[in-house]
Amino acid sequence: MTNEQLQGVVSSIHFSADPACLPALVENLGVRLAACLKSQVGLLSTSLETSADGRWLIQRSRWVSADAAQAALEGDSCSARLLGEAIWRYGAKAVRFEAQEGA
């Protein structure tokens, strides 16, 4: 991992869902969200995983700045639309955001 990849802001989006709904979140929404985020300016890396207990889909991204992370999720961006879809189509019970400087 380069120094550039170690710097920046790490954001994560946690989707809580019934374990029966999680495969649809991963296969449909998660893949589309990752592709959408990859098109955003300032993205250094992104990953998608399921929590150990199988109740959360976690999408993590590393951004060049907090402004880049915020811009990717606001307004009418594709990622903002997909977050809404997580709730109404896939039954996500909660969506939690976290961000931290570097790591």
The first five atom37 places (N, CA, C, CB, O) and aatype in JSON, in Angstrom:
{
  "aatype": [12, 16, 2, 6, 5, 10, 5, 7, 19, 19, 15, 15, 9, 8, 13, 15, 0, 3, 14, 0, 4, 10, 14, 0, 10, 19, 6, 2, 10, 7, 19, 1, 10, 0, 0, 4, 10, 11, 15, 5, 19, 7, 10, 10, 15, 16, 15, 10, 6, 16, 15, 0, 3, 7, 1, 17, 10, 9, 5, 1, 15, 1, 17, 19, 15, 0, 3, 0, 0, 5, 0, 0, 10, 6, 7, 3, 15, 4, 15, 0, 1, 10, 10, 7, 6, 0, 9, 17, 1, 18, 7, 0, 11, 0, 19, 1, 13, 6, 0, 5, 6, 7, 0],
  "atom_mask": [
    [1, 1, 1, 1, 1],
    [1, 1, 1, 1, 1],
    [1, 1, 1, 1, 1],
    [1, 1, 1, 1, 1],
    [1, 1, 1, 1, 1],
    [1, 1, 1, 1, 1],
    [1, 1, 1, 1, 1],
    [1, 1, 1, 0, 1],
    [1, 1, 1, 1, 1],
    [1, 1, 1, 1, 1],
    [1, 1, 1, 1, 1],
    [1, 1, 1, 1, 1],
    [1, 1, 1, 1, 1],
    [1, 1, 1, 1, 1],
    [1, 1, 1, 1, 1],
    [1, 1, 1, 1, 1],
    [1, 1, 1, 1, 1],
    [1, 1, 1, 1, 1],
    [1, 1, 1, 1, 1],
    [1, 1, 1, 1, 1],
    [1, 1, 1, 1, 1],
    [1, 1, 1, 1, 1],
    [1, 1, 1, 1, 1],
    [1, 1, 1, 1, 1],
    [1, 1, 1, 1, 1],
    [1, 1, 1, 1, 1],
    [1, 1, 1, 1, 1],
    [1, 1, 1, 1, 1],
    [1, 1, 1, 1, 1],
    [1, 1, 1, 0, 1],
    [1, 1, 1, 1, 1],
    [1, 1, 1, 1, 1],
    [1, 1, 1, 1, 1],
    [1, 1, 1, 1, 1],
    [1, 1, 1, 1, 1],
    [1, 1, 1, 1, 1],
    [1, 1, 1, 1, 1],
    [1, 1, 1, 1, 1],
    [1, 1, 1, 1, 1],
    [1, 1, 1, 1, 1],
    [1, 1, 1, 1, 1],
    [1, 1, 1, 0, 1],
    [1, 1, 1, 1, 1],
    [1, 1, 1, 1, 1],
    [1, 1, 1, 1, 1],
    [1, 1, 1, 1, 1],
    [1, 1, 1, 1, 1],
    [1, 1, 1, 1, 1],
    [1, 1, 1, 1, 1],
    [1, 1, 1, 1, 1],
    [1, 1, 1, 1, 1],
    [1, 1, 1, 1, 1],
    [1, 1, 1, 1, 1],
    [1, 1, 1, 0, 1],
    [1, 1, 1, 1, 1],
    [1, 1, 1, 1, 1],
    [1, 1, 1, 1, 1],
    [1, 1, 1, 1, 1],
    [1, 1, 1, 1, 1],
    [1, 1, 1, 1, 1],
    [1, 1, 1, 1, 1],
    [1, 1, 1, 1, 1],
    [1, 1, 1, 1, 1],
    [1, 1, 1, 1, 1],
    [1, 1, 1, 1, 1],
    [1, 1, 1, 1, 1],
    [1, 1, 1, 1, 1],
    [1, 1, 1, 1, 1],
    [1, 1, 1, 1, 1],
    [1, 1, 1, 1, 1],
    [1, 1, 1, 1, 1],
    [1, 1, 1, 1, 1],
    [1, 1, 1, 1, 1],
    [1, 1, 1, 1, 1],
    [1, 1, 1, 0, 1],
    [1, 1, 1, 1, 1],
    [1, 1, 1, 1, 1],
    [1, 1, 1, 1, 1],
    [1, 1, 1, 1, 1],
    [1, 1, 1, 1, 1],
    [1, 1, 1, 1, 1],
    [1, 1, 1, 1, 1],
    [1, 1, 1, 1, 1],
    [1, 1, 1, 0, 1],
    [1, 1, 1, 1, 1],
    [1, 1, 1, 1, 1],
    [1, 1, 1, 1, 1],
    [1, 1, 1, 1, 1],
    [1, 1, 1, 1, 1],
    [1, 1, 1, 1, 1],
    [1, 1, 1, 0, 1],
    [1, 1, 1, 1, 1],
    [1, 1, 1, 1, 1],
    [1, 1, 1, 1, 1],
    [1, 1, 1, 1, 1],
    [1, 1, 1, 1, 1],
    [1, 1, 1, 1, 1],
    [1, 1, 1, 1, 1],
    [1, 1, 1, 1, 1],
    [1, 1, 1, 1, 1],
    [1, 1, 1, 1, 1],
    [1, 1, 1, 0, 1],
    [1, 1, 1, 1, 1]
  ],
  "atom_positions": [
    [[0.85, -1.17, 0.0], [0.0, 0.0, 0.0], [0.9, 1.24, 0.0], [-0.97, 0.0, 1.22], [1.84, 1.31, 0.78]],
    [[0.61, 2.2, -0.86], [1.42, 3.41, -0.95], [1.05, 4.4, 0.14], [1.26, 4.05, -2.33], [0.01, 4.27, 0.78]],
    [[1.92, 5.4, 0.34], [1.62, 6.46, 1.32], [0.34, 7.18, 0.97], [2.77, 7.45, 1.41], [-0.42, 7.57, 1.86]],
    [[0.09, 7.37, -0.33], [-1.14, 8.05, -0.75], [-2.37, 7.29, -0.29], [-1.16, 8.21, -2.28], [-3.35, 7.89, 0.14]],
    [[-2.33, 5.97, -0.39], [-3.47, 5.16, 0.02], [-3.67, 5.17, 1.52], [-3.3, 3.75, -0.47], [-4.79, 4.96, 1.99]],
    [[-2.6, 5.4, 2.29], [-2.71, 5.41, 3.74], [-3.28, 6.73, 4.26], [-1.36, 5.16, 4.37], [-3.75, 6.79, 5.4]],
    [[-3.24, 7.77, 3.45], [-3.74, 9.07, 3.87], [-5.18, 9.23, 3.43], [-2.87, 10.19, 3.3], [-5.73, 8.38, 2.72]],
    [[-5.79, 10.32, 3.86], [-7.14, 10.62, 3.42], [-8.17, 10.36, 4.49], [0.0, 0.0, 0.0], [-7.84, 10.23, 5.67]],
    [[-9.41, 10.28, 4.07], [-10.54, 10.09, 4.96], [-11.19, 8.76, 4.62], [-11.57, 11.26, 4.84], [-11.45, 8.47, 3.45]],
    [[-11.45, 7.95, 5.64], [-12.12, 6.67, 5.44], [-13.58, 6.84, 5.84], [-11.44, 5.53, 6.26], [-13.88, 7.28, 6.95]],
    [[-14.47, 6.51, 4.94], [-15.9, 6.54, 5.26], [-16.44, 5.13, 5.15], [-16.68, 7.53, 4.32], [-15.95, 4.32, 4.36]],
    [[-17.45, 4.85, 5.93], [-18.1, 3.55, 5.79], [-19.6, 3.73, 5.9], [-17.6, 2.56, 6.87], [-20.1, 4.56, 6.66]],
    [[-20.31, 2.95, 5.12], [-21.76, 2.94, 5.14], [-22.17, 1.54, 5.57], [-22.38, 3.32, 3.72], [-21.79, 0.55, 4.95]],
    [[-22.93, 1.46, 6.64], [-23.38, 0.17, 7.19], [-24.87, 0.04, 6.93], [-23.06, 0.07, 8.73], [-25.65, 0.9, 7.35]],
    [[-25.27, -1.01, 6.26], [-26.68, -1.29, 5.99], [-27.11, -2.46, 6.87], [-26.93, -1.59, 4.48], [-26.56, -3.56, 6.74]],
    [[-28.06, -2.24, 7.75], [-28.59, -3.33, 8.58], [-29.83, -3.87, 7.9], [-28.91, -2.84, 10.03], [-30.71, -3.12, 7.49]],
    [[-29.89, -5.18, 7.78], [-31.05, -5.79, 7.13], [-31.3, -7.17, 7.73], [-30.83, -5.9, 5.61], [-30.44, -7.76, 8.37]],
    [[-32.49, -7.65, 7.51], [-32.82, -9.02, 7.87], [-31.82, -9.92, 7.14], [-34.32, -9.38, 7.5], [-31.59, -9.72, 5.94]],
    [[-31.22, -10.89, 7.81], [-30.25, -11.76, 7.14], [-30.78, -12.38, 5.84], [-29.84, -12.87, 8.08], [-29.99, -12.65, 4.93]],
    [[-32.08, -12.6, 5.74], [-32.65, -13.16, 4.51], [-32.56, -12.17, 3.35], [-34.11, -13.56, 4.74], [-32.53, -12.58, 2.19]],
    [[-32.51, -10.87, 3.64], [-32.44, -9.84, 2.6], [-31.01, -9.47, 2.23], [-33.18, -8.6, 3.05], [-30.77, -8.85, 1.2]],
    [[-30.06, -9.85, 3.07], [-28.68, -9.44, 2.85], [-28.09, -9.9, 1.52], [-27.83, -9.95, 3.96], [-27.38, -9.13, 0.89]],
    [[-28.35, -11.14, 1.05], [-27.8, -11.53, -0.25], [-28.24, -10.59, -1.39], [-28.23, -12.95, -0.58], [-27.44, -10.28, -2.27]],
    [[-29.48, -10.14, -1.37], [-29.94, -9.21, -2.41], [-29.22, -7.87, -2.29], [-31.47, -9.0, -2.31], [-28.88, -7.26, -3.3]],
    [[-29.0, -7.42, -1.06], [-28.25, -6.18, -0.87], [-26.84, -6.31, -1.44], [-28.18, -5.8, 0.63], [-26.37, -5.42, -2.15]],
    [[-26.18, -7.41, -1.15], [-24.8, -7.62, -1.62], [-24.76, -7.74, -3.13], [-24.2, -8.87, -0.97], [-23.98, -7.05, -3.79]],
    [[-25.58, -8.62, -3.69], [-25.52, -8.93, -5.12], [-26.02, -7.8, -6.0], [-26.31, -10.16, -5.4], [-25.52, -7.61, -7.11]],
    [[-27.0, -7.05, -5.55], [-27.59, -6.0, -6.38], [-27.1, -4.62, -5.98], [-29.1, -6.06, -6.3], [-26.34, -3.98, -6.71]],
    [[-27.54, -4.17, -4.84], [-27.25, -2.8, -4.43], [-25.78, -2.58, -4.12], [-28.08, -2.45, -3.22], [-25.2, -1.58, -4.56]],
    [[-25.16, -3.49, -3.39], [-23.76, -3.3, -3.0], [-22.83, -3.17, -4.18], [0.0, 0.0, 0.0], [-21.95, -2.3, -4.2]],
    [[-23.01, -4.01, -5.17], [-22.18, -3.97, -6.37], [-22.41, -2.67, -7.13], [-22.48, -5.18, -7.28], [-21.45, -2.05, -7.6]],
    [[-23.65, -2.25, -7.26], [-23.96, -0.99, -7.96], [-23.41, 0.21, -7.21], [-25.47, -0.84, -8.15], [-22.92, 1.15, -7.83]],
    [[-23.49, 0.19, -5.87], [-22.96, 1.3, -5.08], [-21.45, 1.39, -5.23], [-23.34, 1.13, -3.59], [-20.91, 2.49, -5.39]],
    [[-20.76, 0.26, -5.19], [-19.31, 0.27, -5.37], [-18.93, 0.83, -6.74], [-18.74, -1.15, -5.2], [-17.99, 1.62, -6.84]],
    [[-19.64, 0.42, -7.78], [-19.37, 0.94, -9.13], [-19.63, 2.43, -9.21], [-20.22, 0.2, -10.17], [-18.88, 3.17, -9.84]],
    [[-20.7, 2.87, -8.57], [-21.04, 4.29, -8.56], [-19.95, 5.1, -7.87], [-22.4, 4.52, -7.86], [-19.51, 6.12, -8.38]],
    [[-19.51, 4.64, -6.71], [-18.49, 5.37, -5.96], [-17.18, 5.43, -6.73], [-18.27, 4.72, -4.6], [-16.45, 6.42, -6.63]],
    [[-16.86, 4.38, -7.49], [-15.61, 4.37, -8.26], [-15.58, 5.48, -9.3], [-15.43, 3.02, -8.93], [-14.5, 5.87, -9.75]],
    [[-16.74, 5.99, -9.69], [-16.78, 7.06, -10.68], [-16.65, 8.45, -10.03], [-18.08, 6.98, -11.46], [-16.61, 9.45, -10.74]],
    [[-16.6, 8.51, -8.71], [-16.55, 9.79, -8.01], [-15.12, 10.33, -7.93], [-17.13, 9.64, -6.6], [-14.17, 9.58, -7.77]],
    [[-15.0, 11.64, -8.06], [-13.71, 12.31, -7.96], [-13.2, 12.22, -6.52], [-13.81, 13.8, -8.42], [-13.96, 12.48, -5.58]],
    [[-11.95, 11.87, -6.35], [-11.34, 11.84, -5.03], [-11.35, 10.5, -4.34], [0.0, 0.0, 0.0], [-10.87, 10.39, -3.21]],
    [[-11.88, 9.47, -4.98], [-11.89, 8.14, -4.38], [-10.53, 7.47, -4.54], [-13.0, 7.26, -5.01], [-10.0, 7.42, -5.65]],
    [[-9.96, 6.97, -3.44], [-8.68, 6.26, -3.5], [-8.89, 4.75, -3.54], [-7.82, 6.63, -2.31], [-8.18, 4.05, -4.27]],
    [[-9.86, 4.24, -2.76], [-10.13, 2.8, -2.76], [-11.53, 2.56, -2.2], [-9.07, 2.03, -1.93], [-12.09, 3.42, -1.52]],
    [[-12.07, 1.39, -2.48], [-13.39, 1.02, -1.97], [-13.45, -0.49, -1.76], [-14.52, 1.49, -2.93], [-12.78, -1.25, -2.47]],
    [[-14.24, -0.92, -0.79], [-14.42, -2.35, -0.55], [-15.84, -2.6, -0.06], [-13.38, -2.88, 0.48], [-16.52, -1.69, 0.41]],
    [[-16.27, -3.84, -0.19], [-17.61, -4.24, 0.21], [-17.5, -5.55, 0.97], [-18.56, -4.39, -1.03], [-16.86, -6.49, 0.49]],
    [[-18.11, -5.62, 2.15], [-18.02, -6.84, 2.96], [-19.29, -7.02, 3.77], [-16.79, -6.79, 3.89], [-20.08, -6.09, 3.93]],
    [[-19.47, -8.22, 4.27], [-20.57, -8.53, 5.17], [-19.98, -8.7, 6.57], [-21.34, -9.83, 4.72], [-18.91, -9.28, 6.72]],
    [[-20.68, -8.18, 7.58], [-20.19, -8.3, 8.95], [-20.13, -9.76, 9.38], [-21.08, -7.5, 9.91], [-20.79, -10.62, 8.8]],
    [[-19.33, -10.02, 10.4], [-19.15, -11.39, 10.9], [-20.46, -12.03, 11.34], [-18.17, -11.41, 12.05], [-20.66, -13.23, 11.19]],
    [[-21.37, -11.21, 11.89], [-22.65, -11.76, 12.35], [-23.68, -11.88, 11.23], [-23.22, -10.89, 13.46], [-24.79, -12.37, 11.45]],
    [[-23.32, -11.42, 10.01], [-24.21, -11.56, 8.86], [-25.38, -10.6, 8.83], [0.0, 0.0, 0.0], [-26.31, -10.8, 8.05]],
    [[-25.37, -9.58, 9.66], [-26.51, -8.66, 9.72], [-26.25, -7.31, 9.06], [-26.9, -8.43, 11.15], [-27.18, -6.52, 8.89]],
    [[-25.01, -7.04, 8.69], [-24.67, -5.74, 8.11], [-23.91, -5.93, 6.8], [-23.83, -4.91, 9.1], [-23.06, -6.81, 6.69]],
    [[-24.23, -5.1, 5.83], [-23.42, -4.95, 4.63], [-22.62, -3.67, 4.86], [-24.32, -4.88, 3.3], [-23.19, -2.63, 5.16]],
    [[-21.31, -3.75, 4.72], [-20.46, -2.6, 5.01], [-19.69, -2.22, 3.75], [-19.48, -2.9, 6.18], [-18.95, -3.03, 3.19]],
    [[-19.87, -0.99, 3.33], [-19.15, -0.45, 2.19], [-18.16, 0.58, 2.74], [-20.13, 0.2, 1.12], [-18.57, 1.56, 3.36]],
    [[-16.86, 0.34, 2.53], [-15.82, 1.25, 3.03], [-15.14, 1.93, 1.84], [-14.78, 0.5, 3.9], [-14.89, 1.31, 0.81]],
    [[-14.86, 3.21, 2.01], [-14.18, 3.98, 0.97], [-13.09, 4.83, 1.6], [-15.17, 4.86, 0.18], [-13.23, 5.29, 2.73]],
    [[-12.01, 5.03, 0.86], [-10.95, 5.95, 1.29], [-10.94, 7.1, 0.28], [-9.53, 5.23, 1.38], [-10.85, 6.89, -0.93]],
    [[-11.03, 8.32, 0.8], [-11.14, 9.52, -0.02], [-9.95, 10.45, 0.21], [-12.46, 10.26, 0.29], [-9.31, 10.39, 1.26]],
    [[-9.67, 11.3, -0.77], [-8.58, 12.26, -0.62], [-8.91, 13.31, 0.43], [-8.28, 12.94, -1.95], [-8.0, 13.87, 1.05]],
    [[-10.2, 13.58, 0.66], [-10.59, 14.59, 1.64], [-12.02, 14.34, 2.11], [-10.47, 16.01, 1.04], [-12.77, 13.58, 1.5]],
    [[-12.37, 14.98, 3.21], [-13.74, 14.89, 3.71], [-14.72, 15.5, 2.72], [-13.87, 15.6, 5.08], [-15.84, 15.02, 2.58]],
    [[-14.3, 16.56, 2.02], [-15.17, 17.19, 1.02], [-15.5, 16.23, -0.11], [-14.52, 18.46, 0.46], [-16.63, 16.19, -0.6]],
    [[-14.51, 15.45, -0.54], [-14.75, 14.48, -1.62], [-15.73, 13.41, -1.16], [-13.42, 13.82, -2.06], [-16.61, 13.01, -1.93]],
    [[-15.59, 12.94, 0.08], [-16.51, 11.93, 0.61], [-17.93, 12.48, 0.69], [-16.05, 11.47, 2.0], [-18.88, 11.79, 0.32]],
    [[-18.07, 13.71, 1.15], [-19.4, 14.31, 1.28], [-20.04, 14.53, -0.08], [-19.31, 15.63, 2.04], [-21.22, 14.27, -0.27]],
    [[-19.26, 15.01, -1.04], [-19.79, 15.28, -2.38], [-20.32, 14.02, -3.04], [-18.72, 15.92, -3.26], [-21.28, 14.07, -3.82]],
    [[-19.71, 12.87, -2.75], [-20.12, 11.61, -3.37], [-21.49, 11.15, -2.88], [-19.1, 10.54, -3.09], [-22.14, 10.35, -3.55]],
    [[-21.93, 11.64, -1.73], [-23.17, 11.15, -1.14], [-24.29, 12.18, -1.08], [-22.9, 10.65, 0.23], [-25.36, 11.89, -0.54]],
    [[-24.08, 13.35, -1.61], [-25.11, 14.37, -1.46], [-25.85, 14.64, -2.76], [-24.49, 15.66, -0.95], [-25.46, 14.19, -3.84]],
    [[-26.92, 15.39, -2.62], [-27.7, 15.82, -3.77], [-28.32, 14.67, -4.54], [0.0, 0.0, 0.0], [-28.88, 13.75, -3.95]],
    [[-28.22, 14.74, -5.85], [-28.83, 13.74, -6.71], [-27.78, 12.78, -7.27], [-29.58, 14.43, -7.86], [-27.94, 12.24, -8.36]],
    [[-26.71, 12.58, -6.52], [-25.66, 11.67, -6.99], [-26.22, 10.25, -7.07], [-24.42, 11.72, -6.05], [-27.2, 9.92, -6.4]],
    [[-25.58, 9.42, -7.88], [-26.07, 8.04, -8.0], [-25.98, 7.33, -6.65], [-25.26, 7.27, -9.06], [-26.84, 6.51, -6.34]],
    [[-24.98, 7.64, -5.86], [-24.86, 6.98, -4.56], [-25.98, 7.41, -3.61], [-23.5, 7.28, -3.93], [-26.46, 6.59, -2.83]],
    [[-26.39, 8.67, -3.66], [-27.51, 9.12, -2.81], [-28.79, 8.4, -3.2], [-27.7, 10.65, -2.93], [-29.57, 8.0, -2.33]],
    [[-29.02, 8.22, -4.49], [-30.22, 7.5, -4.94], [-30.18, 6.03, -4.5], [-30.34, 7.58, -6.47], [-31.21, 5.48, -4.11]],
    [[-29.01, 5.42, -4.56], [-28.89, 4.02, -4.16], [-29.1, 3.84, -2.66], [-27.53, 3.47, -4.56], [-29.61, 2.8, -2.23]],
    [[-28.72, 4.82, -1.86], [-28.95, 4.73, -0.42], [-30.44, 4.71, -0.13], [-28.28, 5.9, 0.32], [-30.9, 3.97, 0.74]],
    [[-31.21, 5.53, -0.84], [-32.66, 5.5, -0.69], [-33.24, 4.17, -1.12], [0.0, 0.0, 0.0], [-34.15, 3.64, -0.48]],
    [[-32.72, 3.63, -2.19], [-33.19, 2.33, -2.69], [-32.91, 1.22, -1.68], [-32.51, 2.0, -4.03], [-33.68, 0.26, -1.59]],
    [[-31.83, 1.33, -0.94], [-31.5, 0.32, 0.08], [-32.64, 0.17, 1.08], [-30.21, 0.69, 0.82], [-32.92, -0.93, 1.56]],
    [[-33.29, 1.26, 1.37], [-34.36, 1.24, 2.36], [-35.67, 0.76, 1.75], [-34.56, 2.63, 2.97], [-36.29, -0.16, 2.27]],
    [[-36.1, 1.37, 0.64], [-37.44, 1.04, 0.14], [-37.49, -0.25, -0.67], [-37.95, 2.15, -0.71], [-38.53, -0.91, -0.68]],
    [[-36.42, -0.65, -1.34], [-36.48, -1.87, -2.15], [-35.94, -3.1, -1.42], [-35.71, -1.67, -3.43], [-36.49, -4.19, -1.56]],
    [[-34.88, -2.91, -0.65], [-34.22, -4.07, -0.03], [-34.48, -4.18, 1.46], [-32.75, -3.99, -0.27], [-33.95, -5.08, 2.11]],
    [[-35.28, -3.3, 2.01], [-35.68, -3.41, 3.4], [-34.61, -3.16, 4.43], [0.0, 0.0, 0.0], [-34.66, -3.71, 5.53]],
    [[-33.62, -2.33, 4.09], [-32.6, -2.01, 5.08], [-33.27, -1.34, 6.28], [-31.49, -1.07, 4.47], [-34.06, -0.41, 6.12]],
    [[-32.96, -1.82, 7.46], [-33.58, -1.3, 8.67], [-32.86, -0.06, 9.19], [-33.6, -2.36, 9.75], [-33.46, 0.77, 9.86]],
    [[-31.59, 0.05, 8.88], [-30.8, 1.19, 9.33], [-29.66, 1.41, 8.35], [-30.25, 0.97, 10.77], [-29.14, 0.46, 7.76]],
    [[-29.28, 2.66, 8.18], [-28.11, 3.01, 7.39], [-27.28, 3.91, 8.28], [-28.5, 3.71, 6.01], [-27.75, 4.97, 8.71]],
    [[-26.05, 3.52, 8.56], [-25.18, 4.27, 9.46], [-23.93, 4.7, 8.7], [-24.8, 3.43, 10.72], [-23.35, 3.92, 7.94]],
    [[-23.52, 5.95, 8.91], [-22.33, 6.48, 8.27], [-21.25, 6.71, 9.32], [-22.65, 7.8, 7.51], [-21.55, 7.12, 10.44]],
    [[-20.02, 6.46, 8.96], [-18.89, 6.75, 9.82], [-17.78, 7.32, 8.95], [-18.4, 5.48, 10.6], [-17.66, 6.97, 7.77]],
    [[-16.98, 8.21, 9.52], [-15.83, 8.75, 8.8], [-14.71, 9.01, 9.79], [-16.2, 10.06, 8.04], [-14.96, 9.39, 10.94]],
    [[-13.48, 8.79, 9.35], [-12.33, 9.08, 10.2], [-11.15, 9.48, 9.34], [-11.97, 7.86, 11.08], [-11.03, 9.02, 8.2]],
    [[-10.3, 10.32, 9.87], [-9.1, 10.77, 9.16], [-8.07, 9.65, 9.13], [-8.5, 12.03, 9.82], [-7.84, 8.99, 10.15]],
    [[-7.45, 9.43, 7.97], [-6.35, 8.48, 7.83], [-6.55, 7.16, 8.56], [0.0, 0.0, 0.0], [-7.62, 6.91, 9.11]],
    [[-5.55, 6.35, 8.56], [-5.61, 5.1, 9.33], [-4.24, 4.48, 9.38], [-6.62, 4.11, 8.71], [-4.07, 3.42, 9.97]]
  ]
}
